[in-house]
Amino acid sequence: MTYVIGLPCVDVKDRACVEECPVDCIYEGERSLYIHPEECVDCGACEPVCPVEAIYYEDDLPGDQEKFLDINAEFFNELGSPGGAARLGPTHKDHPAVEALPPQGE
């Protein structure tokens, strides 16, 4: 089980969750943040600090956000498990489904 970042994060990327994460498992794409499912320890520290309520425990994903479980996991297919987002830095890429989204919040 893991936490998942959903649609409300796209084009917002507040990063409060990144600062709160004790295991540095929240990685930055160009338009969204992603939680590494194998590095997340399910502590839940990220969820309450998200100002746009974009973070969900995977079992609590709203129906219209369920695809983000796969989106978060698949984001790491090429990246693997770098062992910490701070060391890696921003990736300047996104999952293809996020790349294809129209600009959010406009």
Summary of the structure (lengths in Angstrom):
residues: 106
radius of gyration: 12.2
end to end distance: 33.1
largest distance: 34.7
contacts: 298
relative contact order: 0.28
helix: 35%
strand: 11%
